[in-house]
Amino acid sequence: MTAVWKETATLTLEAAPFAIRAERASDIAAREALLDASFGEGRHARTCQRLRDGRAPAEGLAFSAVHEGRVVGTVRLWHVSAGGIPALVLGPLAVDASCRKLGVGAALMNHALAAAKARGHGAVILRGDAAYYSRFGFSPEKTGELALPGPFERDRLLAVELRDGALNEAWGMIVATGMKARRARVAGKARKLVVQAA
């Protein structure tokens, strides 16, 4: 059986004490601090980070969850080739420890998948816990012939098709594609992300 993501009701502002918005430049410092707190200093050495290094997130697919004026959650999607098939890689998904019981992670995931589907993307891949991500339609069913550029646990490589059959022919190495990013110095010590064509 192929797992195909189906849109579910997303939380509204009346139902949740947080809002999801497109990531802003002003969110960067808070996002990085949240990722450090969630995954530790070694997060930059993780296998999936190799798919993000030097790349910009897919256009319109980077989101922040905000609660009482502060960033409490983040998710981004990135263009990849899944053995020659265009797809997205999701990650990292992180939620501030003080907000983990508010449904922020599920709301970010549903929002990101709905936005990716609306933009015409066919599939999303991630490395994560199947017990958590299966509720969003992710499974290892279509990833058995795929590999990541570094060590990974086979049962943690998951995918969901946003369009039936999007990963039917996917096999081989998952590699980064999309826009390259470089960091440029701006006033003072602040940095700005500059996107260049790949």
Secondary structure, 3 states (H helix, E strand, C coil): CCCECCCCCCCCCCCCCCEEEECCHHHHHHHHHHHHHHHCHHHHHCHHHHHCCCECCCCCCEEEEEECCEEEEEEEEEEEEECCEEEEEECCCEECHHHCCCCHHHHHHHHHHHHHHHCCCCEEEEECCHHHHHHHCCECCCCCCEECCCCCCHHHEEEEECCCCCCCCCCEEEEECCCEEEEEECCCCCEEEEEECC
